[in-house]
């Protein structure tokens, strides 16, 4: 029986009996890999699964998955069918909420491009809801990771910002309090969108800093998102 080139879907033979079995398997494969959604990656024990769900098999796979490490397992007609992903396949990891691309050996998260040696360029976002503390400024958790080249920071006021003697606020980091915005609104759904003046790399985990234009903060909540690029090195040999 011949298979299709891309997805390895079985083709019908002439005068084949039980045609529905072959057709259903082909449909299950197409449903799993067109706009691929992986329930999880690196899974080693076959789970109880719904027909059509797909998993990235990890090292040390057992049971029905033994010998299929690195492949995609698709539940079909009560059993498992396996596909070896091809270089450049893309999908979505439901467990981590990340876009993934296959580099020929591994699935890389959020990679715009990935080399066959395992290097990658990754576009990422880190989003938090920051509750503003009362005082002259308010510092977030370390939302910018070490090694990130930050393109910019966006934000949305999701709970009105209050305070004494303030009319607006600034968004930045220590040493540059308005790097990502100034004159920002206090009301619900006010927003911020600040770009780095040039590609700016942070070499330590770094928090964002919110400061009022005058007076002090009383409270409020801002949803903040850091937009950045990270590089990954080629895999070990």
C-alpha positions in Angstrom: 0.0 0.0 0.0 1.4 3.4 -1.0 1.5 6.5 1.3 1.3 10.2 0.5 4.6 12.1 0.6 3.9 14.7 3.3 1.7 13.2 5.9 2.2 9.5 5.1 -1.5 8.9 4.6 -2.4 5.5 3.3 -3.8 5.3 -0.3 -6.4 2.9 -1.4 -5.4 -0.1 -3.5 -7.4 -1.2 -6.5 -10.3 -3.4 -5.5 -9.3 -3.1 -1.9 -11.6 -4.6 0.8 -12.4 -2.8 4.0 -11.8 0.6 2.3 -13.3 2.5 5.2 -10.4 1.4 7.5 -7.8 3.0 5.2 -9.9 6.1 4.6 -10.5 6.6 8.3 -6.8 6.3 9.1 -6.0 8.8 6.4 -8.6 11.2 7.7 -7.3 10.8 11.2 -3.8 11.7 10.2 -4.9 14.7 8.1 -7.0 15.9 11.0 -4.1 15.6 13.4 -1.4 17.3 11.3 -3.2 20.0 9.3 -3.0 22.9 11.7 -1.2 20.5 14.1 -2.1 20.7 17.8 0.1 18.5 20.0 -1.5 17.7 23.3 2.0 17.6 24.8 5.7 17.0 23.8 8.2 14.6 25.3 5.5 12.2 26.4 6.8 8.6 27.0 3.8 6.7 28.2 0.8 6.3 25.9 -2.2 8.0 27.5 -5.9 7.3 27.3 -6.7 9.6 24.4 -9.6 10.8 22.2 -9.4 9.8 18.5 -7.5 12.5 16.5 -5.3 13.8 19.4 -1.6 13.9 18.7 1.5 13.7 21.0 5.2 14.3 20.5 6.9 11.1 21.7 9.9 11.6 24.0 13.1 9.6 24.7 12.5 6.4 26.7 9.0 5.7 25.3 7.3 2.6 26.5 4.3 0.3 25.7 2.8 0.9 22.3 5.2 3.8 21.7 8.4 1.8 22.2 10.7 2.3 19.2 8.9 5.5 18.1 10.9 8.1 19.9 10.8 11.5 18.1 7.7 10.6 16.1 4.2 12.0 16.4 1.6 9.6 17.8 -2.0 10.0 16.7 -4.9 8.2 18.3 -6.9 6.7 15.4 -9.7 4.1 15.5 -8.8 3.1 19.0 -5.1 2.5 18.3 -2.0 4.5 17.5 -0.6 5.5 14.2 2.8 7.2 13.9 4.3 9.9 11.7 7.9 11.0 11.5 7.8 14.8 11.4 9.6 16.5 8.6 12.0 19.5 8.8 9.9 22.7 9.0 6.7 21.2 10.3 4.9 23.6 12.5 2.3 23.1 15.2 0.9 24.3 18.5 1.7 22.7 21.9 -1.5 22.8 23.9 0.2 22.0 27.2 2.6 25.0 27.1 0.7 27.3 24.8 3.6 27.7 22.4 4.0 27.6 18.7 6.6 25.0 17.7 8.7 24.2 14.7 10.5 20.9 14.0 14.2 21.3 13.2 14.8 17.8 12.1 15.5 16.4 15.6 13.5 18.4 18.2 10.5 20.7 18.4 11.6 24.3 19.1 9.3 26.7 20.8 8.4 30.1 19.3 11.1 29.7 16.7 10.9 32.0 13.6 13.7 30.0 12.1 15.6 27.0 13.3 18.7 25.3 11.9 19.3 21.6 11.3 22.0 21.9 14.0 19.5 23.0 16.6 20.2 26.8 16.7 17.1 29.0 16.7 15.8 32.6 16.6 12.8 32.9 18.9 10.2 35.6 19.1 8.6 35.6 22.5 6.3 37.5 24.8 6.1 37.6 28.6 2.8 38.9 30.0 1.9 39.6 33.6 -0.8 41.4 35.5 0.9 43.8 37.9 -0.9 45.0 41.0 0.4 48.5 41.7 1.5 49.0 45.3 1.0 52.3 47.1 4.0 54.5 47.1 6.3 56.7 44.9 6.9 53.9 42.4 5.9 50.2 41.8 8.3 47.5 40.6 7.2 44.3 38.9 8.7 40.9 39.2 11.6 40.1 36.9 9.6 40.0 33.7 12.5 40.6 31.3 14.7 37.5 31.1 18.5 37.4 31.0 19.6 37.4 27.3 16.5 39.0 25.9 16.7 41.6 23.2 13.6 43.6 23.9 11.7 45.1 21.0 9.2 46.9 23.2 6.7 46.7 26.0 2.9 47.1 25.8 0.4 47.5 28.6 -3.3 47.9 29.4 -4.8 49.3 32.5 -7.3 46.6 33.7 -8.1 48.2 37.0 -8.1 52.0 37.3 -4.9 53.5 38.7 -5.5 55.7 41.8 -3.2 57.9 43.8 -2.6 61.2 45.4 -1.6 64.1 43.1 -1.0 62.0 40.0 -2.3 62.7 36.5 -0.3 60.2 34.5 2.4 57.6 34.9 5.6 56.4 33.2 6.8 52.9 32.3 10.5 51.9 32.1 13.3 50.2 34.1 15.6 51.4 36.8 17.9 54.1 35.3 15.4 54.9 32.5 12.0 55.3 34.1 10.2 56.4 30.8 11.9 54.0 28.4 8.6 52.5 27.4 6.2 55.3 27.9 5.3 58.6 29.6 2.1 60.6 30.1 0.2 57.3 30.3 -3.5 57.3 31.3 -4.9 56.2 34.6 -8.4 55.1 33.5 -9.7 51.6 32.7 -8.4 50.4 29.3 -5.8 53.1 29.0 -2.8 51.6 27.2 0.9 51.8 26.6 3.0 50.8 23.6 6.7 51.7 23.9 9.5 50.6 21.5 13.1 50.3 22.4 15.0 53.1 20.7 17.3 50.5 19.2 17.8 46.8 19.7 18.3 46.6 23.5 19.6 43.5 25.2 19.3 42.8 28.9 22.1 40.7 30.5 20.2 40.0 33.8 16.7 39.2 34.8 15.1 42.6 35.0 11.8 44.1 36.4 9.8 46.9 34.9 9.3 50.1 36.9 6.1 52.2 37.1 6.3 55.7 38.4 3.7 58.5 38.7 4.4 61.9 37.0 3.9 63.4 40.4 2.6 62.4 43.8 2.2 58.8 44.8 0.4 55.7 43.6 -2.6 54.4 45.6 -3.5 51.2 43.7 -4.6 49.7 40.3 -3.6 46.9 38.0 -1.8 47.0 34.7 -1.4 44.1 32.3 2.1 44.3 30.9 3.7 42.4 28.0 7.4 42.4 27.1 8.0 41.6 23.4 11.5 40.2 22.8 13.9 38.0 20.8 16.0 35.2 22.2 18.7 33.0 20.6 19.4 29.4 21.2 22.7 27.7 20.5 23.2 24.6 18.3 22.5 21.4 20.2 25.3 19.4 21.8 27.0 16.7 19.8 
